[in-house]
């Protein structure tokens, strides 16, 4: 059974309304990588322009 993680999912260009929280599969790890558990995260106000295609 493949492990999953919660993620902010962007499936199309648009404003903040196109961002959804969902489950996605963890990818296969490479020998020089590590998995890190995140307890909290923030979003920079300028990050809202990325999904919209720029400022």
N, C-alpha and C positions, 0 to 999 in steps of 0.2 A: 504494500500500500504506500503510495507516494505521499510525503508530508506536504502540508500546505501552510501558507502564511497569509495574514491580512495585508492588503496593499491598497494604495490609492490608484484606481484604474482610470486611465485616459484612453478612450477608444475612438475619439474624433476631436477635431479642432473646435474650439468654442470657449465660452466663458467658464466661470466657476461651476456652473450648473452641469457641465459635462464630466466632472470628477465624481466618481462613486467609490465607495469602500466595499471591497469584496475579497474573496478568497482566490488565491492563485497557487499553483504548484511551485515548490522549491525546485530549483534547477540542480542538476548533478554537480557536485563539488569537484574542483580540481585539486591536485595534491598541495598546491601552494595557496589555497584559499581557506577561509574560516567562516563559520556562521556566527552572527552576532545577534543576540536578542535585544530588541529596542523596547524600552519601557515607555518612552514618550518621544514625540517629534513635533516640530513646528514647521510653519510655512512662511517663507519670506514674502512680503506683500508684492514684490516684483515677479514672483513665480506665477502669478495669475496671468501674465502676458504670454508665457510659453505656449499653453494650449490654444490661445487665441491667435497665434501666428505673429506676435510681436506687439510692441507698444503702439 
